[in-house]
């Protein structure tokens, strides 16, 4: 498999503080690549840099072999195939599940444009396929406000899928979920990874163990360790700075 994302010597500063400190790593196509570490390790800032919300002081983020994301604005990055989901679901509570999906599918990065454009037959078929994939097909006519927390998370993941990204960035997608919903989310990510590479920031170590293809551990903005779940969780340094002081309790 080839790298879909190559992060080169990335540094992000806030008032002189290095939130991300000379990070070098790569994400391969088809992976479910987890970034873990204690609070303040730089995980969310790294996602922010990838999707264009913050600009690095140093370094490059190469997408799909040749596109340097540091040269693009946030809305441009969405259009070239990278979707971002934040921790708190941001669905339209007053619209049905299907209407949320339709807005995402026909979106031209403008809500006004979306409202006045109905989905094509191809988009309708895509929506139907995604609703089946995320397990909300039978709730397509239900208002999103009535969904459970987990269902809202799945709907937002579905809305990202409707934009047909090649890379999906998820920030703590199972936060607030019970074990059953967490497991269903993991199986969903495995299905998504067949066609769309997934990058996840997460604290739930059981979820990481069950579904990670590769794990990168961040500490104070830098990479502490990287590799398989087995290798990472048995690294004494990782145990000392993360797992041994609260990481396991998040499981």
C-alpha positions in Angstrom: 0.0 0.0 0.0 1.1 3.5 -0.7 1.2 6.5 1.6 -1.9 8.7 1.3 -0.5 11.2 3.8 3.1 12.1 4.5 3.8 14.5 7.4 7.3 16.0 7.1 9.0 17.8 10.0 5.7 19.4 11.0 5.8 22.1 13.7 2.8 24.2 14.9 3.4 27.1 17.3 1.0 29.1 19.4 2.6 32.2 20.9 6.0 30.5 20.8 4.7 27.2 22.4 5.2 24.2 20.1 1.9 22.3 20.1 3.3 20.0 17.4 7.1 19.6 17.4 8.9 18.4 14.3 6.6 15.4 13.7 7.4 13.0 10.9 5.0 10.2 10.1 3.0 8.6 7.3 -0.5 7.2 6.9 -0.9 4.4 4.4 -3.9 3.9 2.2 -6.6 1.6 3.8 -5.3 2.1 7.3 -7.2 2.9 10.5 -4.4 5.0 11.9 -4.8 6.1 15.6 -3.1 9.0 17.2 -3.1 8.6 21.0 -1.4 10.3 24.0 -2.2 12.4 27.1 -4.2 15.6 27.0 -2.1 18.4 25.5 0.0 16.0 23.5 -0.8 17.7 20.2 -3.3 15.2 18.7 -6.1 17.6 17.8 -3.7 20.3 16.7 -2.2 17.8 14.3 -5.7 17.1 12.8 -6.3 20.8 12.6 -3.1 21.2 10.6 -4.0 18.4 8.2 -7.4 19.9 7.5 -6.2 23.5 7.2 -7.6 25.0 10.4 -4.1 26.0 11.6 -1.0 26.7 9.5 2.3 25.1 10.5 5.4 27.2 11.3 7.6 24.6 9.7 7.1 21.5 7.6 4.8 20.0 5.0 1.8 17.7 4.8 1.7 15.8 1.5 -1.6 14.3 0.4 -1.9 11.7 -2.3 1.7 11.8 -3.2 2.0 15.4 -4.5 -0.5 17.8 -2.9 1.1 20.0 -0.2 -1.9 20.8 2.1 0.0 23.6 3.8 -0.6 25.6 0.6 -4.4 25.3 0.7 -7.2 26.8 2.7 -9.6 24.7 4.8 -12.5 24.8 2.3 -10.1 23.8 -0.5 -8.8 20.8 1.5 -12.4 19.5 1.9 -12.8 19.7 -1.9 -9.7 17.7 -2.6 -10.8 14.7 -0.6 -10.3 15.1 3.1 -13.2 15.0 5.5 -13.0 16.1 9.2 -15.4 15.1 12.0 -15.1 16.9 15.4 -15.9 15.3 18.8 -19.3 16.9 19.2 -21.8 15.8 16.4 -22.8 18.7 14.2 -25.9 17.5 12.5 -29.0 19.6 11.7 -31.3 18.6 14.6 -34.4 20.0 13.0 -34.0 18.0 9.7 -34.6 14.4 9.1 -31.8 11.9 8.8 -32.3 11.8 5.0 -32.4 15.6 4.7 -29.0 15.8 6.5 -27.6 13.2 4.1 -29.0 15.0 1.1 -27.5 18.3 2.2 -24.1 16.7 2.5 -24.4 14.9 -0.8 -25.3 17.9 -2.9 -23.2 20.4 -0.9 -21.2 22.8 -3.0 -19.5 24.2 0.1 -22.5 26.6 0.4 -25.6 25.9 2.5 -27.7 28.2 0.2 -26.6 26.2 -2.9 -27.5 22.9 -1.1 -31.0 24.1 -0.2 -31.9 24.9 -3.8 -30.4 21.8 -5.4 -32.0 18.4 -5.1 -30.0 15.2 -5.2 -29.5 13.5 -8.5 -30.4 9.8 -9.0 -26.7 8.9 -8.5 -26.6 10.9 -5.3 -29.9 9.3 -4.1 -28.3 5.9 -4.7 -25.2 6.9 -2.8 -27.3 8.2 0.2 -29.3 4.9 0.2 -26.0 2.9 0.3 -24.5 5.0 3.1 -27.7 4.9 5.2 -27.5 1.1 5.0 -23.8 1.2 5.9 -24.2 3.4 9.0 -27.3 1.4 10.1 -29.8 4.3 9.9 -31.8 3.2 6.8 -34.9 2.6 8.9 -34.6 6.0 10.6 -34.2 8.0 7.4 -37.5 9.9 8.0 -36.8 10.6 11.7 -35.7 14.0 13.0 -32.0 14.0 13.8 -32.8 15.5 17.2 -34.5 12.2 18.2 -31.4 10.1 17.5 -29.2 8.7 20.3 -25.7 10.1 20.8 -24.2 7.2 18.9 -26.6 7.5 16.1 -25.8 11.2 15.7 -22.1 10.3 15.5 -22.9 7.7 12.8 -25.0 10.2 10.9 -22.2 12.7 10.8 -19.8 10.0 9.6 -22.3 9.2 6.9 -22.5 12.9 5.9 -18.7 12.8 5.5 -19.0 9.7 3.4 -21.5 11.5 1.2 -18.8 13.9 0.2 -16.7 10.8 -1.0 -13.4 11.6 0.7 -10.2 9.6 0.3 -9.1 10.5 3.9 -11.4 10.8 6.9 -10.2 12.5 10.2 -12.2 11.6 13.3 -11.7 13.3 16.7 -12.8 10.9 19.6 -15.6 9.3 17.6 -16.7 7.0 20.5 -16.6 9.5 23.3 -19.7 9.2 25.4 -20.7 5.8 23.8 -21.4 2.6 25.6 -19.5 -0.6 24.7 -22.1 -1.8 22.2 -22.2 1.5 20.2 -18.4 1.6 20.4 -18.1 -1.8 18.9 -20.5 -0.9 16.1 -18.5 2.2 15.4 -15.3 0.1 15.1 -16.9 -2.2 12.6 -18.2 0.8 10.7 -14.7 2.2 10.5 -13.4 -1.2 9.2 -16.0 -1.0 6.4 -15.1 2.6 5.6 -11.4 1.8 5.4 -11.9 -0.4 2.4 -12.3 2.7 0.3 -11.4 5.6 2.5 -8.4 5.8 4.8 -9.3 6.7 8.4 -7.2 8.7 10.9 -8.6 8.7 14.5 -7.7 10.6 17.7 -8.9 8.6 20.6 -8.5 7.9 24.4 -10.4 4.7 24.6 -7.6 2.1 24.6 -9.9 -0.9 24.2 -11.2 0.7 21.0 -7.6 1.3 19.9 -6.6 -2.2 20.6 -9.6 -3.7 18.8 -9.4 -1.6 15.6 -6.1 0.1 15.0 -4.0 -0.8 12.0 -1.2 1.5 13.3 -0.7 3.6 16.3 1.3 6.8 16.8 1.8 8.0 20.4 2.3 11.8 20.8 3.8 13.4 24.0 4.4 17.1 24.4 3.9 17.6 20.6 6.4 15.0 19.5 6.2 11.3 18.5 7.1 9.1 21.5 6.5 5.8 19.7 4.8 4.4 16.6 3.9 0.9 15.4 1.5 -1.9 16.1 -0.8 -1.8 19.2 1.1 -4.6 20.7 4.5 -2.8 20.4 3.2 0.5 21.5 1.4 -0.7 24.6 4.4 -2.6 25.7 6.9 0.3 25.4 8.0 1.3 28.9 8.1 5.0 27.9 4.5 4.9 26.7 3.4 3.1 29.8 5.1 5.7 31.9 3.8 8.9 30.2 0.4 7.7 29.1 -1.0 4.2 29.8 0.3 4.1 33.4 -1.3 7.4 34.4 -4.7 7.3 33.0 -4.8 6.0 29.4 -6.0 2.5 30.5 -8.7 4.1 32.6 -10.2 5.6 29.5 -10.9 2.1 28.1 
